[in-house]
Amino acid sequence: MATNNKISMNSEELKGLLTYIYNNNKILLDKGLAVQTVNVEGEAGGGKTSTILQLANELGLELVRRNLAEYEDVSDYKK
């Protein structure tokens, strides 16, 4: 179940979270289970993508980028 809890982190805390999620996802994948994801929100031009790319690179983590703006919410349509 997804939650809408929003948190703020400094770069060291974010590195720790990314490392935890990466290691946990390896275990989940080995068990054939769904992996965890991170949704980063904020104003355009705030440095979200560059920060995550830099941290993933520093940690040697593979990164899959999804832009939620590219997806359409079908619940917005009225029948």
Jmol script that loads the backbone (N, CA, C; Angstrom):
load data "model"
ATOM      1  N   MET A   1       0.838  -1.176   0.000  1.00  0.00           N
ATOM      2  CA  MET A   1       0.000   0.000   0.000  1.00  0.00           C
ATOM      3  C   MET A   1       0.882   1.238   0.000  1.00  0.00           C
ATOM      4  N   ALA A   2       0.618   2.140  -0.899  1.00  0.00           N
ATOM      5  CA  ALA A   2       1.396   3.377  -0.995  1.00  0.00           C
ATOM      6  C   ALA A   2       0.935   4.369   0.058  1.00  0.00           C
ATOM      7  N   THR A   3       1.873   5.152   0.518  1.00  0.00           N
ATOM      8  CA  THR A   3       1.538   6.205   1.472  1.00  0.00           C
ATOM      9  C   THR A   3       1.899   7.547   0.862  1.00  0.00           C
ATOM     10  N   ASN A   4       1.328   8.588   1.384  1.00  0.00           N
ATOM     11  CA  ASN A   4       1.610   9.933   0.901  1.00  0.00           C
ATOM     12  C   ASN A   4       2.401  10.741   1.910  1.00  0.00           C
ATOM     13  N   ASN A   5       3.206  10.070   2.717  1.00  0.00           N
ATOM     14  CA  ASN A   5       4.025  10.770   3.694  1.00  0.00           C
ATOM     15  C   ASN A   5       5.189  11.426   2.985  1.00  0.00           C
ATOM     16  N   LYS A   6       5.385  12.716   3.208  1.00  0.00           N
ATOM     17  CA  LYS A   6       6.477  13.444   2.580  1.00  0.00           C
ATOM     18  C   LYS A   6       7.538  13.727   3.624  1.00  0.00           C
ATOM     19  N   ILE A   7       8.792  13.514   3.229  1.00  0.00           N
ATOM     20  CA  ILE A   7       9.907  13.747   4.127  1.00  0.00           C
ATOM     21  C   ILE A   7      10.975  14.556   3.414  1.00  0.00           C
ATOM     22  N   SER A   8      11.813  15.194   4.169  1.00  0.00           N
ATOM     23  CA  SER A   8      12.971  15.912   3.634  1.00  0.00           C
ATOM     24  C   SER A   8      14.225  15.236   4.143  1.00  0.00           C
ATOM     25  N   MET A   9      15.256  15.177   3.290  1.00  0.00           N
ATOM     26  CA  MET A   9      16.512  14.532   3.673  1.00  0.00           C
ATOM     27  C   MET A   9      17.683  15.342   3.150  1.00  0.00           C
ATOM     28  N   ASN A  10      18.784  15.271   3.881  1.00  0.00           N
ATOM     29  CA  ASN A  10      20.020  15.811   3.337  1.00  0.00           C
ATOM     30  C   ASN A  10      20.662  14.735   2.462  1.00  0.00           C
ATOM     31  N   SER A  11      21.749  15.077   1.783  1.00  0.00           N
ATOM     32  CA  SER A  11      22.339  14.138   0.826  1.00  0.00           C
ATOM     33  C   SER A  11      22.851  12.855   1.482  1.00  0.00           C
ATOM     34  N   GLU A  12      23.388  12.936   2.677  1.00  0.00           N
ATOM     35  CA  GLU A  12      23.878  11.725   3.351  1.00  0.00           C
ATOM     36  C   GLU A  12      22.729  10.802   3.737  1.00  0.00           C
ATOM     37  N   GLU A  13      21.638  11.377   4.215  1.00  0.00           N
ATOM     38  CA  GLU A  13      20.458  10.568   4.546  1.00  0.00           C
ATOM     39  C   GLU A  13      19.885   9.928   3.285  1.00  0.00           C
ATOM     40  N   LEU A  14      19.869  10.674   2.198  1.00  0.00           N
ATOM     41  CA  LEU A  14      19.358  10.147   0.939  1.00  0.00           C
ATOM     42  C   LEU A  14      20.252   9.023   0.418  1.00  0.00           C
ATOM     43  N   LYS A  15      21.558   9.167   0.552  1.00  0.00           N
ATOM     44  CA  LYS A  15      22.477   8.092   0.162  1.00  0.00           C
ATOM     45  C   LYS A  15      22.171   6.818   0.941  1.00  0.00           C
ATOM     46  N   GLY A  16      21.952   6.966   2.239  1.00  0.00           N
ATOM     47  CA  GLY A  16      21.628   5.803   3.069  1.00  0.00           C
ATOM     48  C   GLY A  16      20.331   5.143   2.637  1.00  0.00           C
ATOM     49  N   LEU A  17      19.328   5.955   2.338  1.00  0.00           N
ATOM     50  CA  LEU A  17      18.041   5.414   1.898  1.00  0.00           C
ATOM     51  C   LEU A  17      18.177   4.699   0.559  1.00  0.00           C
ATOM     52  N   LEU A  18      18.877   5.307  -0.393  1.00  0.00           N
ATOM     53  CA  LEU A  18      19.061   4.680  -1.697  1.00  0.00           C
ATOM     54  C   LEU A  18      19.821   3.357  -1.586  1.00  0.00           C
ATOM     55  N   THR A  19      20.837   3.339  -0.744  1.00  0.00           N
ATOM     56  CA  THR A  19      21.594   2.101  -0.539  1.00  0.00           C
ATOM     57  C   THR A  19      20.709   1.020   0.075  1.00  0.00           C
ATOM     58  N   TYR A  20      19.927   1.389   1.068  1.00  0.00           N
ATOM     59  CA  TYR A  20      19.009   0.441   1.697  1.00  0.00           C
ATOM     60  C   TYR A  20      18.011  -0.120   0.682  1.00  0.00           C
ATOM     61  N   ILE A  21      17.400   0.761  -0.089  1.00  0.00           N
ATOM     62  CA  ILE A  21      16.402   0.329  -1.065  1.00  0.00           C
ATOM     63  C   ILE A  21      17.047  -0.569  -2.119  1.00  0.00           C
ATOM     64  N   TYR A  22      18.230  -0.190  -2.597  1.00  0.00           N
ATOM     65  CA  TYR A  22      18.923  -0.997  -3.597  1.00  0.00           C
ATOM     66  C   TYR A  22      19.207  -2.399  -3.067  1.00  0.00           C
ATOM     67  N   ASN A  23      19.782  -2.474  -1.881  1.00  0.00           N
ATOM     68  CA  ASN A  23      20.103  -3.792  -1.301  1.00  0.00           C
ATOM     69  C   ASN A  23      18.841  -4.602  -1.024  1.00  0.00           C
ATOM     70  N   ASN A  24      17.812  -3.949  -0.531  1.00  0.00           N
ATOM     71  CA  ASN A  24      16.553  -4.635  -0.257  1.00  0.00           C
ATOM     72  C   ASN A  24      15.919  -5.135  -1.561  1.00  0.00           C
ATOM     73  N   ASN A  25      15.994  -4.327  -2.619  1.00  0.00           N
ATOM     74  CA  ASN A  25      15.417  -4.728  -3.894  1.00  0.00           C
ATOM     75  C   ASN A  25      16.113  -5.947  -4.477  1.00  0.00           C
ATOM     76  N   LYS A  26      17.425  -6.078  -4.261  1.00  0.00           N
ATOM     77  CA  LYS A  26      18.123  -7.281  -4.727  1.00  0.00           C
ATOM     78  C   LYS A  26      17.539  -8.516  -4.055  1.00  0.00           C
ATOM     79  N   ILE A  27      17.252  -8.417  -2.776  1.00  0.00           N
ATOM     80  CA  ILE A  27      16.659  -9.540  -2.033  1.00  0.00           C
ATOM     81  C   ILE A  27      15.256  -9.827  -2.546  1.00  0.00           C
ATOM     82  N   LEU A  28      14.463  -8.770  -2.715  1.00  0.00           N
ATOM     83  CA  LEU A  28      13.095  -8.941  -3.207  1.00  0.00           C
ATOM     84  C   LEU A  28      13.069  -9.574  -4.600  1.00  0.00           C
ATOM     85  N   LEU A  29      13.951  -9.119  -5.487  1.00  0.00           N
ATOM     86  CA  LEU A  29      14.012  -9.690  -6.831  1.00  0.00           C
ATOM     87  C   LEU A  29      14.378 -11.167  -6.805  1.00  0.00           C
ATOM     88  N   ASP A  30      15.336 -11.526  -5.935  1.00  0.00           N
ATOM     89  CA  ASP A  30      15.726 -12.934  -5.804  1.00  0.00           C
ATOM     90  C   ASP A  30      14.556 -13.803  -5.356  1.00  0.00           C
ATOM     91  N   LYS A  31      13.634 -13.206  -4.613  1.00  0.00           N
ATOM     92  CA  LYS A  31      12.461 -13.936  -4.125  1.00  0.00           C
ATOM     93  C   LYS A  31      11.270 -13.801  -5.061  1.00  0.00           C
ATOM     94  N   GLY A  32      11.445 -13.082  -6.162  1.00  0.00           N
ATOM     95  CA  GLY A  32      10.358 -12.890  -7.118  1.00  0.00           C
ATOM     96  C   GLY A  32       9.278 -11.940  -6.633  1.00  0.00           C
ATOM     97  N   LEU A  33       9.647 -11.037  -5.734  1.00  0.00           N
ATOM     98  CA  LEU A  33       8.684 -10.089  -5.172  1.00  0.00           C
ATOM     99  C   LEU A  33       8.845  -8.711  -5.805  1.00  0.00           C
ATOM    100  N   ALA A  34       7.841  -7.873  -5.636  1.00  0.00           N
ATOM    101  CA  ALA A  34       7.871  -6.511  -6.168  1.00  0.00           C
ATOM    102  C   ALA A  34       8.915  -5.678  -5.433  1.00  0.00           C
ATOM    103  N   VAL A  35       9.565  -4.806  -6.165  1.00  0.00           N
ATOM    104  CA  VAL A  35      10.608  -3.965  -5.588  1.00  0.00           C
ATOM    105  C   VAL A  35      10.040  -2.656  -5.076  1.00  0.00           C
ATOM    106  N   GLN A  36      10.837  -1.960  -4.258  1.00  0.00           N
ATOM    107  CA  GLN A  36      10.471  -0.653  -3.732  1.00  0.00           C
ATOM    108  C   GLN A  36      10.895   0.424  -4.712  1.00  0.00           C
ATOM    109  N   THR A  37      10.166   1.525  -4.727  1.00  0.00           N
ATOM    110  CA  THR A  37      10.528   2.661  -5.571  1.00  0.00           C
ATOM    111  C   THR A  37      10.572   3.924  -4.729  1.00  0.00           C
ATOM    112  N   VAL A  38      11.156   4.961  -5.298  1.00  0.00           N
ATOM    113  CA  VAL A  38      11.219   6.269  -4.656  1.00  0.00           C
ATOM    114  C   VAL A  38      10.593   7.283  -5.603  1.00  0.00           C
ATOM    115  N   ASN A  39       9.694   8.070  -5.087  1.00  0.00           N
ATOM    116  CA  ASN A  39       9.083   9.143  -5.863  1.00  0.00           C
ATOM    117  C   ASN A  39       9.627  10.461  -5.326  1.00  0.00           C
ATOM    118  N   VAL A  40      10.278  11.221  -6.190  1.00  0.00           N
ATOM    119  CA  VAL A  40      10.848  12.504  -5.794  1.00  0.00           C
ATOM    120  C   VAL A  40       9.980  13.599  -6.384  1.00  0.00           C
ATOM    121  N   GLU A  41       9.449  14.444  -5.512  1.00  0.00           N
ATOM    122  CA  GLU A  41       8.552  15.509  -5.953  1.00  0.00           C
ATOM    123  C   GLU A  41       9.164  16.872  -5.654  1.00  0.00           C
ATOM    124  N   GLY A  42       8.766  17.848  -6.430  1.00  0.00           N
ATOM    125  CA  GLY A  42       9.209  19.211  -6.183  1.00  0.00           C
ATOM    126  C   GLY A  42       9.009  20.061  -7.418  1.00  0.00           C
ATOM    127  N   GLU A  43       9.284  21.332  -7.255  1.00  0.00           N
ATOM    128  CA  GLU A  43       9.112  22.278  -8.354  1.00  0.00           C
ATOM    129  C   GLU A  43      10.109  22.005  -9.467  1.00  0.00           C
ATOM    130  N   ALA A  44       9.707  22.349 -10.691  1.00  0.00           N
ATOM    131  CA  ALA A  44      10.585  22.201 -11.845  1.00  0.00           C
ATOM    132  C   ALA A  44      11.858  23.023 -11.636  1.00  0.00           C
ATOM    133  N   GLY A  45      12.977  22.446 -11.997  1.00  0.00           N
ATOM    134  CA  GLY A  45      14.245  23.161 -11.888  1.00  0.00           C
ATOM    135  C   GLY A  45      14.861  23.145 -10.511  1.00  0.00           C
ATOM    136  N   GLY A  46      14.313  22.349  -9.595  1.00  0.00           N
ATOM    137  CA  GLY A  46      14.822  22.301  -8.234  1.00  0.00           C
ATOM    138  C   GLY A  46      16.029  21.410  -8.035  1.00  0.00           C
ATOM    139  N   GLY A  47      16.429  20.673  -9.078  1.00  0.00           N
ATOM    140  CA  GLY A  47      17.610  19.818  -8.977  1.00  0.00           C
ATOM    141  C   GLY A  47      17.323  18.392  -8.563  1.00  0.00           C
ATOM    142  N   LYS A  48      16.073  17.957  -8.638  1.00  0.00           N
ATOM    143  CA  LYS A  48      15.708  16.596  -8.210  1.00  0.00           C
ATOM    144  C   LYS A  48      16.457  15.542  -9.010  1.00  0.00           C
ATOM    145  N   THR A  49      16.351  15.635 -10.332  1.00  0.00           N
ATOM    146  CA  THR A  49      16.954  14.622 -11.189  1.00  0.00           C
ATOM    147  C   THR A  49      18.469  14.623 -11.062  1.00  0.00           C
ATOM    148  N   SER A  50      19.086  15.784 -11.111  1.00  0.00           N
ATOM    149  CA  SER A  50      20.550  15.838 -11.041  1.00  0.00           C
ATOM    150  C   SER A  50      21.068  15.335  -9.693  1.00  0.00           C
ATOM    151  N   THR A  51      20.350  15.616  -8.625  1.00  0.00           N
ATOM    152  CA  THR A  51      20.759  15.138  -7.299  1.00  0.00           C
ATOM    153  C   THR A  51      20.707  13.617  -7.232  1.00  0.00           C
ATOM    154  N   ILE A  52      19.600  13.033  -7.684  1.00  0.00           N
ATOM    155  CA  ILE A  52      19.458  11.573  -7.651  1.00  0.00           C
ATOM    156  C   ILE A  52      20.486  10.915  -8.571  1.00  0.00           C
ATOM    157  N   LEU A  53      20.697  11.469  -9.765  1.00  0.00           N
ATOM    158  CA  LEU A  53      21.695  10.919 -10.687  1.00  0.00           C
ATOM    159  C   LEU A  53      23.092  10.958 -10.077  1.00  0.00           C
ATOM    160  N   GLN A  54      23.441  12.066  -9.446  1.00  0.00           N
ATOM    161  CA  GLN A  54      24.752  12.201  -8.823  1.00  0.00           C
ATOM    162  C   GLN A  54      24.924  11.201  -7.687  1.00  0.00           C
ATOM    163  N   LEU A  55      23.917  11.078  -6.825  1.00  0.00           N
ATOM    164  CA  LEU A  55      24.022  10.144  -5.701  1.00  0.00           C
ATOM    165  C   LEU A  55      24.091   8.700  -6.181  1.00  0.00           C
ATOM    166  N   ALA A  56      23.274   8.346  -7.164  1.00  0.00           N
ATOM    167  CA  ALA A  56      23.313   6.981  -7.703  1.00  0.00           C
ATOM    168  C   ALA A  56      24.681   6.700  -8.302  1.00  0.00           C
ATOM    169  N   ASN A  57      25.246   7.669  -9.012  1.00  0.00           N
ATOM    170  CA  ASN A  57      26.574   7.502  -9.596  1.00  0.00           C
ATOM    171  C   ASN A  57      27.634   7.326  -8.505  1.00  0.00           C
ATOM    172  N   GLU A  58      27.581   8.161  -7.463  1.00  0.00           N
ATOM    173  CA  GLU A  58      28.536   8.057  -6.354  1.00  0.00           C
ATOM    174  C   GLU A  58      28.468   6.696  -5.681  1.00  0.00           C
ATOM    175  N   LEU A  59      27.250   6.151  -5.580  1.00  0.00           N
ATOM    176  CA  LEU A  59      27.049   4.874  -4.903  1.00  0.00           C
ATOM    177  C   LEU A  59      27.195   3.678  -5.837  1.00  0.00           C
ATOM    178  N   GLY A  60      27.355   3.937  -7.134  1.00  0.00           N
ATOM    179  CA  GLY A  60      27.473   2.849  -8.097  1.00  0.00           C
ATOM    180  C   GLY A  60      26.174   2.085  -8.285  1.00  0.00           C
ATOM    181  N   LEU A  61      25.047   2.784  -8.138  1.00  0.00           N
ATOM    182  CA  LEU A  61      23.743   2.146  -8.238  1.00  0.00           C
ATOM    183  C   LEU A  61      23.152   2.337  -9.620  1.00  0.00           C
ATOM    184  N   GLU A  62      22.451   1.302 -10.092  1.00  0.00           N
ATOM    185  CA  GLU A  62      21.723   1.420 -11.344  1.00  0.00           C
ATOM    186  C   GLU A  62      20.464   2.224 -11.083  1.00  0.00           C
ATOM    187  N   LEU A  63      20.143   3.112 -11.985  1.00  0.00           N
ATOM    188  CA  LEU A  63      18.998   3.992 -11.804  1.00  0.00           C
ATOM    189  C   LEU A  63      18.047   3.840 -12.976  1.00  0.00           C
ATOM    190  N   VAL A  64      16.780   3.689 -12.664  1.00  0.00           N
ATOM    191  CA  VAL A  64      15.736   3.673 -13.680  1.00  0.00           C
ATOM    192  C   VAL A  64      14.904   4.918 -13.456  1.00  0.00           C
ATOM    193  N   ARG A  65      14.840   5.770 -14.472  1.00  0.00           N
ATOM    194  CA  ARG A  65      14.131   7.042 -14.336  1.00  0.00           C
ATOM    195  C   ARG A  65      12.751   6.919 -14.974  1.00  0.00           C
ATOM    196  N   ARG A  66      11.740   7.299 -14.223  1.00  0.00           N
ATOM    197  CA  ARG A  66      10.366   7.355 -14.711  1.00  0.00           C
ATOM    198  C   ARG A  66       9.857   8.766 -14.477  1.00  0.00           C
ATOM    199  N   ASN A  67       9.305   9.359 -15.493  1.00  0.00           N
ATOM    200  CA  ASN A  67       8.743  10.691 -15.368  1.00  0.00           C
ATOM    201  C   ASN A  67       7.231  10.545 -15.301  1.00  0.00           C
ATOM    202  N   LEU A  68       6.654  10.751 -14.127  1.00  0.00           N
ATOM    203  CA  LEU A  68       5.215  10.561 -13.953  1.00  0.00           C
ATOM    204  C   LEU A  68       4.400  11.537 -14.788  1.00  0.00           C
ATOM    205  N   ALA A  69       5.009  12.636 -15.205  1.00  0.00           N
ATOM    206  CA  ALA A  69       4.298  13.583 -16.060  1.00  0.00           C
ATOM    207  C   ALA A  69       4.020  12.981 -17.436  1.00  0.00           C
ATOM    208  N   GLU A  70       4.732  11.932 -17.789  1.00  0.00           N
ATOM    209  CA  GLU A  70       4.539  11.276 -19.080  1.00  0.00           C
ATOM    210  C   GLU A  70       3.364  10.300 -19.060  1.00  0.00           C
ATOM    211  N   TYR A  71       2.826  10.039 -17.906  1.00  0.00           N
ATOM    212  CA  TYR A  71       1.729   9.095 -17.779  1.00  0.00           C
ATOM    213  C   TYR A  71       0.417   9.852 -17.612  1.00  0.00           C
ATOM    214  N   GLU A  72      -0.625   9.254 -18.075  1.00  0.00           N
ATOM    215  CA  GLU A  72      -1.936   9.888 -18.040  1.00  0.00           C
ATOM    216  C   GLU A  72      -2.771   9.216 -16.959  1.00  0.00           C
ATOM    217  N   ASP A  73      -3.411  10.002 -16.121  1.00  0.00           N
ATOM    218  CA  ASP A  73      -4.282   9.483 -15.072  1.00  0.00           C
ATOM    219  C   ASP A  73      -5.696   9.324 -15.648  1.00  0.00           C
ATOM    220  N   VAL A  74      -6.085   8.074 -15.878  1.00  0.00           N
ATOM    221  CA  VAL A  74      -7.382   7.829 -16.494  1.00  0.00           C
ATOM    222  C   VAL A  74      -8.548   8.139 -15.554  1.00  0.00           C
ATOM    223  N   SER A  75      -8.253   8.307 -14.267  1.00  0.00           N
ATOM    224  CA  SER A  75      -9.327   8.637 -13.330  1.00  0.00           C
ATOM    225  C   SER A  75      -9.826  10.060 -13.531  1.00  0.00           C
ATOM    226  N   ASP A  76      -9.079  10.859 -14.296  1.00  0.00           N
ATOM    227  CA  ASP A  76      -9.503  12.231 -14.574  1.00  0.00           C
ATOM    228  C   ASP A  76     -10.633  12.293 -15.595  1.00  0.00           C
ATOM    229  N   TYR A  77     -10.840  11.200 -16.306  1.00  0.00           N
ATOM    230  CA  TYR A  77     -11.874  11.188 -17.339  1.00  0.00           C
ATOM    231  C   TYR A  77     -13.230  10.852 -16.734  1.00  0.00           C
ATOM    232  N   LYS A  78     -14.229  11.553 -17.154  1.00  0.00           N
ATOM    233  CA  LYS A  78     -15.586  11.277 -16.682  1.00  0.00           C
ATOM    234  C   LYS A  78     -16.296  10.425 -17.727  1.00  0.00           C
ATOM    235  N   LYS A  79     -17.112   9.524 -17.265  1.00  0.00           N
ATOM    236  CA  LYS A  79     -17.837   8.637 -18.181  1.00  0.00           C
ATOM    237  C   LYS A  79     -19.102   9.283 -18.663  1.00  0.00           C
TER     238      LYS A  79
END
end "model"
wireframe off; spacefill off
backbone 0.3
color backbone group
